[in-house]
Amino acid sequence: MTTQSKTDFWQQHIADWHASGLSQAVYCDQHNLKLSTFTYWRSKQSKPRPKLIPVSMPTTSDLAELSLPGGIQLQLPVTALGQILPILWRLLREQRTC
């Protein structure tokens, strides 16, 4: 099962559970689902997803300017983006979980 099909599977079960009016335990029993897995997917889907911000970069500049949460502005060489962006992404995700 692909990641997307797992996500779709659990989204459908969570929607069906909401509509059923049953407790999670009863719904899982009736549909042969493991309660802990159901709870995991339910909590995973209730977390807000990060919003991606479109970035445009003029090709005439050697610098990229990034606007981050909290009013932080960064200017860095375009050639450093491949190295810096994954680090920034990880730090922003970690900050969200704290």
RAQUI-V181839 format. One line per field, one symbol per residue. ss: DSSP state (A for helix, B for strand, O for the rest). phi: phi as a letter, one per 30 degrees, with the letter a starting at -180 (. if undefined). psi: psi as a letter, one per 30 degrees, with the letter a starting at -180 (. if undefined). A space follows every 10 residues. Layout:
ss->???
phi->???
psi->???
//
This chain:
ss->OOAAAAAAAA AAAAAAAAAA OOOAAAAAAA OOOOAAAAAA AAAAAAOOOO OOOOOOOOOO OOBBBBBBAA ABBBBBBAAA AAAAAAAAAA AAAAAAAO
phi->.dedddeded dddddddedd iddeddeded chcdeddede dddddddddd cdcdbbbddd ccccccccei idcbcbdedc eecdeddded dddddddd
psi->kleeeeeeee eeeeeeeeff glleeeeeef ghkkeeeeee eeeeffkkkk kkkkkkkkff kfkkkkjllg gkkkklkeff efeeeeeeee eeeeeef.
//
